[in-house]
Amino acid sequence: MPLAAAASMLAATPSSAQDSSDPEPVLIVDPDSAITFAGSGWGHGVGMSQWGAYSRALAGHLVPDILSFYYEGTELVANYGRPAASTDPEPTPAPTLSPQPTSTPPPTSPENPALVLLATADTTTLVPEGLNRITIDNADIAHGGQDATRVPPGAPITVTRAGNNWHISYNGINICPNGCSGQTAQLHFATDTAVAVSNTGRSYSHGRINLIATDQNPTRFHITLDSLTIEKYLTDPHNDPASEQEQPEDLIQALLATADTTTLVSEGLNRITIDNADIAHGGQDATRVPPGAPITVTRAGNNWHISYNGINICPNGCSGQTAQLHFATDTAVAVSNTGRSYSHGRINLIATDQNPTRFHITLDSLTIEKYLTDPHNAIPGSPGPETDDLSEQELDPPPEPTHPTDAIRILLATTTGTTLIPEGLNRITIDGQGDIRVPEGTPVAVTRHAGHWHIVHGGTDVCGAGCTGSTAQLNFGTGTSVAVSNTGRSYSHGRINLVSTGGASSEFYIILDSLSIENYLRGIAETPMNWPLITHEVQAIAARSYATATLLERRASATWTRPFDLYSTVWDQAFVGDTREKHADAGTWLQAVANTAGQVLVYEGAPIRAFYSASNGGHTERSGYVFYADLPYLPAKLDPFDPQHSPHASWERVYTVREFNQWLNDHPDTAVGRLQGMEITGGTGASGRVDDADIRITGTSRTVTVTGSRLQSRINTAARERGQGQLLSTKFVFSFSEETLVPDTSRPTSPEEAPRDDALFYSGIIDGPDFCFNRSLGGPTTYAHDSNGDGIADVCSLPRTRREAAARQQALERMALLPRFRDDFNARLAEECLSVPETLGEPDKEPADECQQHRERSANAPSNTGSTPQPNSATPAPPNGNGLTPDETGDGLFYSGVIDGPDFCFNHSLGGPTTYAYDSNGDGIADVCSLPRTRREAAARQQALERLVLENLDAFTLLFEVACIEGPKTLGEPEKEIADGCQPHIGAQAV
């Protein structure tokens, strides 16, 4: 007879029916025998198998082939959801430290492989040294009685553009007196001659000068060199023109600082202009300042105020948007805001749009070569280039996103404290306001108490009594990074945003926001870095598709109110920032992200939830079996490529029955006493997975039925805690060793010692040992806290009576065990484990509690390659700082009753004004019933139970009535019990 069947039959025989004079022995599974789990795959098996994609790439499959196999009926599109290019004029770009052409350069083409953009301008002067010809849109211009226009060699040709017409003149002769209509103008020149271009200060001896009108501005045009072979482009010497006058190429505009005041010190000849126009001063048409005289510049009322040596050259304010300080070649200008001096270009001050007193300090009119070679020497007499005065520098805010994926928000951690280390220029703001500067490389400790932020660096709290606000931001400079203590990682893109979880709670979210999806992908660590490029490209597209779909779905959901879009763990996708992006071997991954930039998989026009896991064991599973819904592009199907190279194609885990039995009994919903048998009774998925299958476990105290995913969770939590191998997927079967049924020879228990129903939980508020029934909250550890300092440890209060609290908790726990609600409860528990604080002061225990498993999902995903396990249902609104969702009231919220401080209660734990205490071991310290493992797990579990009630009030009401009737008629508070919630049900039963 099969073991499970024999055990089930024996367990079903009531002990009262046996012959009392010669009772048959109760058979149990031999505790010293083994139970073996044989499985295949690693992860949930929905969607793409990463090892399957790897095998297909090695077999020569291309990216579209691999994606179409795993995501049926989908379409790969570029730049999903982004608007078409606008024809409206673009705003003037903010100054940056990189080359900034004023408009997009014209594209190259196969016919013009070396089309070179020289400059973009509204005027140019061209000097051809030999024979030449000018055309408009490649058509000759009749001029001077000739069919074509030719200019004498060496004659400067001035070109401008207005009203969509070209205006071209030389030696005072305008060859387009009414304007020449066209989009382009060309200067053709003879072989072995050259043309000098004023805007670059260089001459060119190959190709053709082609001026191309811009789309955005009717007066500006691109100055290009085309009709140029690659060889000629590479060998052209770019000689300087005959003229000694240098007119720098206006491509580099370097932002030095943003401030409301600056002091400039020019060491030589100089000139000050407003909007590039001279200022008449001191009887002169132009303003020049004595060399070495400090020039102070401020701005107020949209006017500039400029003074030197006590002389105000703008006594009534100089009106204009810009102010320039021109300085002579081979001299330099020192800038107070940077503590440095500059010997090339021009200082250009540009008013900001947001603040009438602030302006950008830029260095422009600077060639690339000069920008790269400028020594940036310190101001003479200053301490040097390093300066601690950062108060006047400003980091430009992140650009306004044009698409949701331009500004992703990633949750890094939930905590009550963090230390951030910015490696470069930075600014801390509260609710986006203020200007707190921290020296580069200095650790910044951030905590939150009573609704106020405390920010400490160098031993000083810069917030003093506290900075009021719900958020705090750390902005950091481009090309720098910030290290975050809670993750042990650094991040080089976006912004660190700390967001309170609500109310007066001291915990907050650490979020990386203002992050583009492409920069997000650079930090994704879901595949080994040494895999082929094609596999990485497939992974990048799947990760981008998943992130896009998830982000859009959550932002559109009325129930998703968290201030972030994605988790940084494999609950969504493993995002590790610089750990991946700056790894020495990350080149192939980064290339794959760049090669697939903007590519997203869509189904019927919408981005897909592109689930993936490490290995499917040779068969994918449909999404509806594992997750919340059947998605047509994620069916169950054979995958013969997965086992070809996957090291997880098959695996085996062996445990002793003794330890396995203990793991079951450590949890009320799987506690069965001494194990007699276990079998799968139905519900297996198409791939052989048992996520939703019914597994019947029979023991000496009872028989329970749990899902395969629940059983896996129980095993993996315990195995991880003990350093043993875990079940890699739910695609498994199990078997016991031969001849494992043996008589139970353990000492019979007396009625007084008989274990209570392990499924029973109580509130944790006790009046004596019997109130706990030895099982309340399930474990061996007790906690205590004295909230009012009266020397008596207490717990959070009950709503009315012990009797009502016990019945209510009994109903909650029974509800969670019912097959109708079991999966919903497990899903809620997984979600709450992500919402509770990251730690509640038990770092030695929390790595092994159930919440840690839900946070990491390591049981269903490889630790270094990753997968995307998801909750099995839509995510409800999270609690606020008091533990309340918008539709709840305080009396409806219960927690474990075991607290580490007032905040743990969230001011509503167990709901009422009365506290109870009991000293169970006589040590003089009142205690409470014990938790199963950690405070964190207990809080998450209780919150999940309460949410289950809110969604199923009718069922809970019935279970509560039953618990009141079956429970104790009194727990020592008769004067209160006559008005509690159980009394109507007990009274009705008596009648």
Disulfide bonds with the S-S distance in Angstrom:
Cys176-Cys180 1.73
Cys314-Cys318 1.73
Cys463-Cys467 1.94
Cys772-Cys929 1.87
Cys796-Cys905 1.73
Cys833-Cys851 2.18
Cys964-Cys982 2.05
